[in-house]
Amino acid sequence: MVERSANTSQSDHVNLCAPYLVKLPVTGAAISLSSGSQQETICCSDPVAGKLDELQFELGEGPRWDALASRLPVLVPDTADGWHTRWPVFGNAVRATEVRAMFVFPLVLGAIDIGVVELYRTRPGALSGASQAVASNLTETTSWTLLRRILAQEPDHDGSFGGTEGSSLSRREIHQATGMVLAQANVSATDALLLLRGYAFSESRPLKDVAADVIERRLDFKPNPQRAE
């Protein structure tokens, strides 16, 4: 069962939707966090965007779930073109609204799943390749912003999940893993450690164990690897 956060607050994230409306030919946007069975909507540009997001949560079907599962964009250029057979109940609900196109992009950083961006438009039509590239850049920026905010709001006081305390051996492993993630994700050392901490936090695992998985090549932080079937 999918659970929604009871403490959803958009105050800290109110501006995250705005760039999508400014830089892309879309009507509205919503951004949601996803962590296991916990889901949280952090911003909606308008009531229609909020309704699309809410419907998918309530029904347990729709393009957001496909984007989360595949870690790939799900693009619906025309909501009247039979696409709804994939999500029959949600599709029927959408046809009763002004929405004529939907574009859902996953928020991922390496091995970390953060959430989704859901975009809609009141006229049908595909996103151009240039617009898809812009959306990809925007989602990367959004993902980093959210990861930093999440870790800042959930400090690890005891070092068990995502912290850097521990034995000298653990610290050496974390340092080695940070260097490997740096090369895999093409980021700074600071951001590489942030990715390790973010993954440890999202999976509720000790940072030293995540570092060991990276060193043993059981975990890879190359950009947006697809899930194994």
N, C-alpha and C positions, 0 to 999 in steps of 0.2 A: 504494500500500500504506500502511496506517495503522501508524505506529510508536508504541510506548509508551515513555515515558521510563524509562531504566534506573536513574535516581536518584530515583525517586518516594519522597517522604518526607511523611508526614502530620503530623509533629510540630508544624510551624508553623501548621497549618490545622485542628487537631483539633476546635476549637470551632465551626467554621463550619456544620456540619450540625445542631448542637443546636437553634438557633432554629426550624428547620422542624418539628422534632418537638414542640416546645413550643407553637407557635402554629397548627399545622395538624392536621387530623384524618387523619394518616398514620402508618404503622407504621415506615418507615425512609427513609433518605435517603443519597444519594451525590452528590459534587460532583467534576466533572472539568474540567480546563483543556484548551483546544483551540487549537492554533496550526499551521495548515497540516496537514502529515502527522503532526505530533507531538501525542500525546495523553497526558495525565497525570492519574491519579486522585489527588485530594488529601485526600479524607476519605470514609469510609463509616461509617454508624451501626451496622451489624451485618453478619453474613456474607451474609445474603440480598441486601441492597443491594449489597454488593461483588460478588456473583455475577451480578446483573443487569447491572451495569456491565461486568464482565469478559466476559460472553457477547456483549454488543453490540460490544465491541472485537474479540473473536475472530471473530465472524461477519460483521462489517461491515454489519449491518442492525439495525433496531430504531428505536424512537421517538427516541432521542437524536440519531441522524443526521438525521432529518426536522426536529427542532427546530433543529439547527445550520444546516441548509440554508435553512429558511424564516424563521428568527429569530422564530418564533412558538411558543407552547406547544403541545405534543402531549398530549392528554388521552385516556386509555383507561379509562373508568369500569368496564368489565367485560371481563376478559381471556378470558371464555368466550363472548363475543358475536360471534365471527367476525372480530374486528379483526386476528387474526394472519395473515389472508390477505395483508396488506400486507408482512409480514415472516415468511414461512412457517417458516423454520428457527428463528428466535428465538421465534416464537409457540408452536411445539411444545415448545420447551425451557421456556418460562414456564409452560405448562399442567401441567408436572410439578412445579411448586413450589407454595408456599402463597400466591403473589401473585395477587390478584384484581382489582387496579386499579393503573394506573401514570399518573403525571403528570410530564411532563418540561418544564422551563422553560429557555429559553436565557438565558445570561448575556451581555448586550450593553450597551454604553454608546455611544450614537450610532453611529458607523461601526465601532466596535471589537467584534470577536467574541472573547469571553473563554473561554466554555465552556458547561456545562449543569449544572443541578440535576435529579437523577432521584429522584422520590419514589414510594413504593409503599405499598399498603395490603393487608391480608389479608382484607378484605371488599369486595365490589363496591359501586359507587356513585359518582356524579359529585361533583366539588368544587363547592360553592355559589359564587355570584358573590362573596360576601364573602370566602370562603377564597381564591378566585383573586386578589382584590385584595390580600389579605395576602401571598400568594406573590409577587406582582409587586413589592411593596414590599421584601420580603426579598431577592429576587434583585437588586434595584438596590443595596441595601446590600452584599450579597456581592460584586457586581461592582466597586464602588468599593474595597472592602477588598482584593480580589485584585489590582486594577490597581496600587494603592499598594505592595503587597508585592512584586509582580513587578518594578516599576521600582526599588525599593529594593535588591533582590537582584541586579539586573543593571545596575550603574552604567555610564554611557557615559563612559569616560575620555577618549576622543579627540573627542567631540562629533559623530561622524559619524551616529549613529543616536539620535535623541531628545534629544541635548544641545542646549544653547543657545549654544554658542560659534560664532564665525563673523564675517563682515564686519558693518559697521554696517547695510548694506542688508538683510542676512539678518535681523538683529535687529529691524529695523523691520517686515519682513514677518511675522515671528513675532509681534510685538506686535499688528499689525493682525489677523492670523488669530486670535489669542487673543481679541480683542474680538468677532470674528464668532462664534466658537464659544461664547463667554460668552452671547451673545444667542440662539443656536440651541438650546443645551442648557439654558439658564436655570440656570447654575451660576456660582460665583465665578470671578474671574480665575485664582486658583491652580488650581482644578479644571479650568478650560478649558485651561490650559497642560498639565496632567496628561493630559488627553484627547489633545492633540496629540502629546505625547511617547509616550503609550501606543500610538497608532496608528502612529507612526513606528517604534517598536520592534517591534511585531507584524508589520509589513510589511517590516522591514529597509531602511527608506528614510531619507535625511537629513531632519531636521526642517524644514529650509528648503524642501525640495521639497513636503512635506506642507502647509506653510503656504501655499505658492504655489497648491496645488490648492484650498485653502479660499478664498483670495482670488478665484480665478478661478471659483469656484462649481462646481468639479468634484467636490468632497467636502463632504458635509453631516453635521453632528453633531446634527441633530434627533433626539429620542428614538426609538430602535428603528425606523429606516426598514427596510422589507422589501427584500430583494434583488431586483434587476431580473431578469426571466426571460431 
